[in-house]
């Protein structure tokens, strides 16, 4: 992937880190990817709650549906620190390939 989508709209507030992903094909046939928490949870089938904006009940409702649809998901518990993404997620790159994340 040669480019990064730096539009940080609502994707960062989706209820799980694996769902905080935006991908689009540009006119020049390059993919632009926005993944503020990276892609490892997505490709590893890990559902990690993202309490940045989504309330706990919203995340739990979605997880319940996802678990029925994809039984092999690994569901992580709601973080103890309310209203933040926690220390490890706060240090995650802002986007795949974002030069600012490679300091």
C-alpha positions in Angstrom: 0.0 0.0 0.0 1.7 3.2 -1.1 -0.6 5.8 0.4 -2.5 6.6 3.5 -6.0 8.1 3.9 -5.5 10.8 6.4 -9.1 11.8 6.8 -9.7 11.1 10.4 -13.5 11.3 10.3 -15.8 9.0 12.3 -13.7 5.8 11.7 -11.8 6.4 15.0 -15.0 6.2 17.0 -16.3 2.9 15.7 -17.1 0.4 18.5 -14.1 -1.9 18.0 -10.5 -1.3 16.9 -10.9 -3.8 14.1 -13.8 -1.9 12.7 -11.9 1.5 12.7 -10.7 1.0 9.1 -11.3 3.0 6.0 -10.0 1.8 2.6 -10.5 3.3 -0.8 -9.1 2.9 -4.3 -7.9 6.3 -5.7 -8.2 7.3 -9.4 -4.5 6.5 -9.8 -5.2 2.9 -8.7 -3.4 3.3 -5.3 -5.1 2.1 -2.2 -5.6 4.6 0.6 -5.9 3.1 4.1 -6.9 4.7 7.4 -6.4 2.4 10.4 -5.8 4.4 13.5 -5.3 1.2 15.6 -3.5 -0.7 12.9 -4.7 -3.8 11.1 -3.5 -6.6 13.4 -6.8 -7.0 15.3 -8.7 -7.1 12.0 -6.6 -9.8 10.4 -6.3 -11.8 13.7 -10.1 -11.8 14.3 -9.7 -9.9 17.6 -12.5 -7.7 18.8 -11.0 -5.1 21.1 -13.5 -2.5 22.4 -12.9 1.1 21.5 -14.4 3.2 24.2 -13.4 6.5 22.6 -16.9 7.4 21.8 -19.1 4.3 21.5 -20.8 3.5 24.8 -20.3 0.0 26.3 -23.8 -1.1 25.5 -23.4 -0.3 21.7 -20.2 -2.4 21.6 -21.8 -5.3 23.5 -24.8 -5.3 21.1 -22.5 -5.5 18.1 -20.2 -8.1 19.6 -23.3 -10.3 20.4 -24.3 -10.2 16.7 -20.7 -10.7 15.5 -20.1 -13.7 17.8 -23.1 -15.5 16.2 -22.0 -14.6 12.7 -18.2 -15.4 13.3 -17.8 -17.8 16.2 -14.0 -17.9 15.9 -13.7 -14.3 17.0 -11.6 -13.6 20.1 -13.6 -11.1 22.2 -11.6 -9.0 24.6 -13.3 -7.4 27.7 -14.2 -3.8 28.0 -11.2 -1.9 29.3 -11.1 -0.8 33.0 -10.2 2.8 32.0 -13.5 4.4 31.0 -13.7 6.9 28.2 -10.2 6.3 26.8 -8.6 3.8 24.6 -6.0 2.9 27.2 -2.2 3.4 27.1 -1.3 0.7 24.5 -3.9 1.9 22.0 -3.2 5.6 22.6 0.4 4.9 21.4 -0.9 3.1 18.2 0.0 4.6 14.8 -2.5 7.1 13.5 -2.6 5.4 10.2 -0.9 2.6 8.3 2.3 4.1 6.8 1.7 7.6 8.4 5.1 9.3 8.6 4.2 10.9 11.9 3.8 7.4 13.4 7.4 6.5 12.5 9.2 8.9 14.7 
